[in-house]
Every structure is written in C-alpha cells, then in structure tokens.
Amino acid sequence: MTHGARRRHTAVLAAALAWCSAAPAQTASPLRVLSSNGVRAPLEVLEPDCERTIGRPVAVEYGTSASIRQRIANGEPVDVAFVTTTVVAELAKGGYVTPSSITPLGRGGIGVGIRAGGHRFAIDTPDAIKRALLAADSVTFAREGASRPHIDRMFERLGIAAEMQAKTLLEAGSVQAAEKVVAGQAEILLTLVSEILPVEGMELIGPLPSEFQSYIAFDGALGAHATDEASARAFLDCVAAPGAASTFAEKGIER
C-alpha cells in the first residue's frame, strides 16, 4: 500500500469510527409525549428548542385530555404527559404517572371563535351571548373536551339548553371542531382560547362573559415507566421553565 493510499485508508477509518460513535445519539428513539390540545399551540413553539436542549428527538401526539387518560390507562407507553390537572391527578392515583414529577403549566379560559372574516357580534354580557347563540345556525365543540361541562352549564343557566342541543355539532376534539368552522360547516366554536388563537382561518371573538367563564388548568408529568427519565425530566423542565411563560401567554395560557 502506497503512502497516499494508507493516508486515505486512515481517513476513511477515522470517519467511520466518528460516525459510529455519533450514531447512538442520532438514532436514539424519540421521547414519547402525549399532550392535550389545550396546550398544543405553546408546545409546538417550544418543542424545537427543548428538543435541542435535551439532545434527543421528541415525538408529540395531541388529543383531548380524556382520550389521553384512556390511552395511558390502556397501557400505551408515555414518557411525558401534558393534560388537565384533573386528569393528571387521576393518572397519578392509578400509578400511570410519577406524582412527584407533576409540574404546573398554566390555565386557559373558554372563548368564542368564528370563521375569519365572518360577522362579529357582542358576547360581553349574558344577554349578548344568549342572543348570539340563539341567532347562530350551529355551534360546535369537543364531545369530551375539558371545557364541555362548563359550556353545557352556561346553556342551562341561560335557559337555552334545548335550543342549543338541536344545533350543536359535537366533535372528537377541538381540532376537528375548528375545522368545521373554517370549512363553513358550523358558525361558532366554543372551546379554550388557546385552541382558537393558533387556528388559521379563525378569529377569536373574545372570552366568555365573567358570569360563565371557567379556567382549565394544565400540568405536565413523567410517565411512571418513562424509557429515559433524565431526558423526560429535562424536556418537562424546559417546557415549564419560567422563560416559557411568555410563549404560553401569547397562545392563551396564563400562569
């Protein structure tokens, strides 16, 4: 072997060794994260930076907190869960998440959304929102959404439960409900403000009147059988860090 050939051989071998040493970090399986749609908007903003911070890929799936609770209880693996405080407490009681890892994220209020460019109307008083709801051809919200009990209670207090039942389109989640409004298949979306603001093609009319407003709080927690507890903890800490508060606030979640 000539001197030049030996040099090329040595360079190729060194490159191969370097690739092999880096391969485990590059091919590490993603952290599995299940998140409520209620915190989807801020999480999508924070995820890339937090992923770089922990040096490991992250795979996030979204849904209602109720559906995530069921998936985890049915044995679906999870490293980090972001769900309502009610659901995280139930998961901790069942041994599915680590109680000591529970970390507050913030809370979001319920709002009213319409298709972008649509007719805007007053909702700032009980009488105003009652008129708006009765005038609407249809309303939509998530069948198992955390805000549904509060919406149903508002209908009852306004004395329009029967009328609203006839014109309500229940969807599997807020994403599907928002799609109905954007497509012109429903007139009004009732859901968390944080689930309205980021939707392209939608406008936020405003929050519910104070008489009917309720806040849904969210927590993060580590799965009881997290595959990499250190990385999972680091990701949760990154999302819940004080510096992330402004991102949550911009997306409708206050701390």
Helices and strands as residue ranges (DSSP letters): H 3-26, E 31-36, G 37-39, H 40-54, E 58-63, H 65-73, E 80-84, H 85-93, G 99-101, E 103-115, H 126-135, E 139-142, H 148-158, H 161-167, E 168-171, H 174-182, E 188-192, G 193-195, E 202-207, E 215-222, H 229-239, G 242-244, H 245-250
